[in-house]
Amino acid sequence: MLLGGLALFGALTYFKLWGYLWKEWFTTVDHKKIGIMYMILGLIMFVRGFADAIMMRLQQAMAFGGSEGYLNAHHYDQIFTAHGVIMIFFVAMPLVTGLMNFVMPLQIGARDVAFPRLNAFSYWVYVLGAVFITFPIFFHVAPNGGWFGYAPLTTNQFSPGANIDFWVMGLQILGISSLAAAFNFITTIINMRAPGMTLMRMPMFTWMSFVVQFLLILAFPAITIALVFLLFDRFFGTSFYDIAKGADPLLWQHLFWVFGHPEVYILILPAFGLVSEILPTFSKKPLFGYNSMVGAMVAVGAIGMLVWAHHQYTIGMSIGAVTYFMIGTILISNPNKMNAMSVQMWTDLPKAIRAFDADPDIRVIVIAGQGEKAFVSGADISQFGERRSGGDAAEEYNRATEAAYASVL
């Protein structure tokens, strides 16, 4: 990676492109160019993260029969940690943020985001965070506590040296960038929509981006607090994670997963939005159940903030807490099923009903589309969509089928 960077630097110098890059890209406040730079950063970091993955697999292939392999344990910890941190925070997030930067203002008819300079600030702060995570590997002080950084294992007692310090600072810087971008995008969506574009007329990708910004604002303070506590423990001798001085050994886990679980939806909701734009466009059919999909994804975001401890079932929670998080985990699957249902509706309504009939938990299917609702229920809906003859029950079934189709058209 270092050799590739030097080669790129030499090529840009040889072809005298630094002036062009400075004027047109490095100092730009154009949301489209900033979005492209986010995605380029994500791809560059992907190369680094992919290299880490290859190194880990080679180590696992070579470390057997008494052989240590070509990496010592300390170096392997650094590669393992860097891979997780980079792929989650510096590949997936900048790719998603870049798409939102590029697409969202265009979809709502805005000339740019609400605060163009703040947008540029968010990007360059993000780059600084990537530097804190990436470059320490060249000085053998890369983060080595896992991407999750469980305390007290990351305190000075168990992780001396500057490795964890770089990880803490890198993620803190990332949080500044993400929160600045979140407030910027929320302001843009609320205040800069084209005349006539109400919230319920926004494209689905913009809706998903909107929900994600609120998740960022609610989730990132939790990891920020956790990192500040860890920073104070390491630099100033406090005891937020010092169990010998009465600290709660689960404090870090709760703070981390209050952030970590919504992070899943911060990354996946924009992907849902992309699917919801691409499939209707290329199938040449209107989006089915727009209102239901918006409600479902808002519900996913809301419930996603409340079920973090399903990552912690083995920590000894009370039966009441375990039951609460188990029920919440089950509930959050239902809005996702509604989203999958709507995807199926674009192509074949009967197949969608049969797909849902295969789920034993669902016996009543609510189909919502174009402002109308058809409620289809019954013990046997596996043949939904095929006309039946004979008797009042058959006629009632046929009317329900036609009403369901009408709601799609």
N, C-alpha and C positions, 0 to 999 in steps of 0.2 A: 504494500500500500504506500509506503514511504517512497519507494522508487517510482511508482506511478505518479505520485504527487510532484516529485521533482521533474519527471518527464513532461507533465502538463505545464508546470511553471516555465520550463525551458521553451516549450512550443509557443506559449502565449507571448513570451519575451521575443522570440525569434521573429514571429509574424506581427509584432507590434500591435497587439490587441488589447493591451492594458487600458489605453485611453478610451477605446470603444466600450469595454466592459464597465469601466468606471462611470462613464456618462450615461450609458443606456441601461445598465443592469444594477450595478452596485449601489447607485444613488437613486434608483427609481422608486416611485411611490405608486406605480400602476399596479392595480390588484392582479391583473393577468400575469405580468412579469414576476411579481412576487410569488404568485401561485406556482409558476413554472420553476422558480428557484427552490421553493419548498420541495417540489417533487424531485428535482435534481439532487438536492441534499439527501432525500430519502433513498434514492437509487445508489448514491455514493456510499451511504452508510450500509445499504444492503450488501454491497460488495464486501465491506469489512465484516459484517455479521455472518455472511455466507462463508468467508474465509475462516472465521472462528469455528463455524460448524464443521467444516472439513478437517480442521486441525483436531477437534475433539474426536471425530470418528476415526481418524488415523491413530490417535493416541489409544483409543479403545481397542483398535485392531492389533496394535503392537505391544500393548502392556499385558502380557500373559506369560505363564511359565516362569515366573520369577523375574521377568524383565520389567523395568520401570517404564519402558516406552521412551519416546524421544522428548517428552515433557516431564519435568518434575512436578510434584504435587502442588507446589506454590504457583507455578506458571499455569498449570491446568485450571486452578481456581480462578485465575485472572481471565483466562480465555472463556471459561464457562459463564462467569459473571458478565463479561463484556457482551457475549452473544445474546443473553437474555435482555439486558438493558438496551442494547442497540436495536434489536428487532422490535421490541415493544415501543420504546420511547422515541427512537430516532430513525425508524423505517416506517412502521405503520402510521404513527401520528403525523409526520410531515407529509406523507403521501395523501392522507385524508385531508389534512389542513390545506395542502396545495390545491386539491380539487375544490374544496369549499371556497377558497380564495378566488379561484379562476371562474367557477361556474355560478356561484350563488348571486353575486351582483348582477350578472347578465340575466339570470332567470327572473329576477324581480324588477328588472328595468332600471337599475341604478347605474349611474356613470362610474361609480367607484364605491368602496366601502366608506363608512361614515367618517373615519379618521385615517386617511391614507398614510400619514407619517407614523402614527401609532402602529399601523400594519407593518411598515418597514422596520420599525423598532422591534416588533415581535419576532420578525424573521431573523434579524441579526443577533438578537439575544438567544434565539434558538441555536444559531450557529455556535455562539460562545459556549452554550451548554454541551453541544456535541464535541467541542474541543476539549472540555474538561473530562469527558468520558473517554475520548479516543486517544489522545496523545500520551497520557501517562503510561501506556503499555510500552512505549519506546524507552522509558526510563525505569522499567520494572517496578512501577508503583501503581499499576492499574487496579481498579476496584476488584476485590476478591471475596466478597461476602455473599455472593448470590444476588440475582436481580431483585430479590425480595428483601435482602438485608436484615434478616431477623435479629433484633436486639434481645438479649444482651450479647449475642455472639459478635456484634459489630462494635462493641464498646472497646476502650483501650486495653482492658484486661485480656480480651481474647483476640483482638485485631489491632495490635500496635502498628505504628507506621502511618504513612500518609494515604494508603490505598483507599480506605473508606472515606477519608476527607474529600478526595476528588469526586467520589460517587455522590456524597451528600451535596456538595456544591453544584455539581452538574445537574442534579435533579431539582435543586432549589432554583437555579437559573431557568431550567425548563418550565417550572411552575410560573415564574414571572411572565415568560413569553405566552404561555397558554392562557393565563387569566387575562392578559391584555388583549389577546386575540378574541377571547370569548366576549368580553364587554363590547368590543368593536363590532363583532358580527351581530350581536343582539341589537345594538343600536341601529345598525344598518337595516336589519330585517323589519324592525318595528317602525322606523321613521322614513325609510327611503324607498318603499315600494311604489311602483308606478300607479297612477290614478286608476281606481277601479279594482286594483288587486287587493282584495281582502285577505285576511289570514287563511280563510278556507278556500281561497282560489290559488294559493301558492303552489308551485310544483312540489312534488313529494320530496325531492332531494333537498330543497330549501327547508322543508318542514323538519326533516331529519337533522339537518345542520342546526336548526333552531333549538331542537331538543338537546342536542349534544352540548351546545354552549352552556345551557343551564346545568347539565351534569358536570361540566368542567368547573363551573363556579362553586358548585356544592361539594365536589369530590376533592379537588386539589387542596383546599385548606386543611383537610385531614392529614394528607401526606406531608404538607408543609409543617404542620405542628409536630408531627412525628420526627421529621428531619431536624427541626430546630431543637427539640429535646435531645436528640442524639448529638448534635453539634455542641450543645452546652455541656453534655456529659463528657465529651471528648476533650474540649478545650478549657472548660472552666470548672471541672470537677463536681458538677451537680450529680444528682442520683435519681434521675427520672427512670433509668433502666437498671439501676444497681440493686439487685435483689437482696444483697446482704444488708442494705440500709432500708429495706422495707418496700422497695418498688414492686409493682405488679408485673410478674413475668409475662403477662398476656397483653400488656398495654400496647406494645408495638404492633402485635398481631391485629388487634382491633383497629387501631388507627390506620395501619397499612391497608387492610382489606375494606375498610370504609371507603377508601380511595380505589383499591385494586379491583373490586367487583364492578363499580360503575365504569371503570376504564374499559372493561370488555365492551360495554354498549357505546362508549365514546368512539370505539374503533368500528363496531359492526353496524351501528345505525346508519351512518353515511353509505355503507355498502348496500343496505336494504334500500336506501333512497335511490342509489344508482340502478339497482335491479328494477325498481318501480318506475324509472324513467325509460330504461332501455327496452323492456319487454313490450309495453304498450306501443312504443314508437315502431318497433320492427314487426310486431304482430298486426299493426294498423287497427288496433282496437282501443277504445277508451279505457282508462284505468277503472277497474271494477272496485266498488266499495271504498271510494276515496275517504269519506267521512269516517268509516270504520277503521281504515288503515291509519289515519291520523290519530284517532283515539287509541288504537292499539299501541302505536309506537310511543305516544305520551305515557301510556300505562307502563310500558316496558321501562322507560326511563325512571318513572316514579317508583315502581316496585324494585327496580334495580338498586336503588339507594337504600333499601330496607332489608336486604337478604345477604349482607356481606359475610356473616358468620357461617354460611354453608361451606366456606373454605376451612372451617375450624371445628368440625364435628368431633375431633379426637381430643380436644383440649379439656374435656370434663365439664361442659356446660350442664346446667340443670335440665331435667326432662322438659320443663315448660319452655325454656329457651330453644332447645333442640326442636321441639314441636313447632314453635313459631317459625323458625327459619326453614323447616321442612315444608310447611304449608306455603310460605312465601315463595319458595323455590318452585313448587308445583304451580302456583298461581301465575308466575311470570311466564310459564310456558304457553298459557292460553292466548295472550296477545300475539305471540309469535305464530301460533297456529292460525290465527285470523289472517295474519300477513301471508302465510303460505296458502291459505284458502283463496285469497284474492289473486295471488299469482296464478293459481290453477284456473280461476274463473276467466282469465283472458283468453284461454285456449279452448277449454271444454268443461262446461258446467257439470254434466253427468259424471265425468271422471273425477272432478273435484269432490263431488258428494260421495262417490264410492271410496275415494282416498280417506275422507274423514270418517266414513262408516267403518273403516278398518280399525279405527281407534276405539277401543271399548269404553273409554271414558266419555265419549261424546255421543249422545242420543238425541240431542236437539240442536239443530244447526240454524244459525241466524245468518241470513244472507241479506246484506245491505248494499244498495247501489243506486246511484243517481237520485238520491233523495227518497227512494222507496224501500220498503222492507218486505220480505216474504219469509214467513216462519214455516219451516218444514220440520215435522216431527213424526216419529213413529218407530215401531220396533224393527221394521225392515225397510231401509231406504237404499239397499244395495243396487236396486234396479231403477233408481231415480233417473228420470229423463226418458224412459221408454213408456209410450202410451199404453194404457190398459183399457179393457172393455168389460162391460157387464157390471151393473149394480151401482148404487149411489157412492160407495166407497171408491170405486174406480174413477167416477167422474170428479169426485172431490180431489183425488190424487192428481188427475190431469189438470184441473184448474190450478192447483198449487205449483205444478211444474211450469205451466204457462206464465204464471205470475212471477216465478223466479227468473225465467228467461227474460220477461219484460223488464225486470229491474236491471238486467245487464245491458240491454239494448238502449 
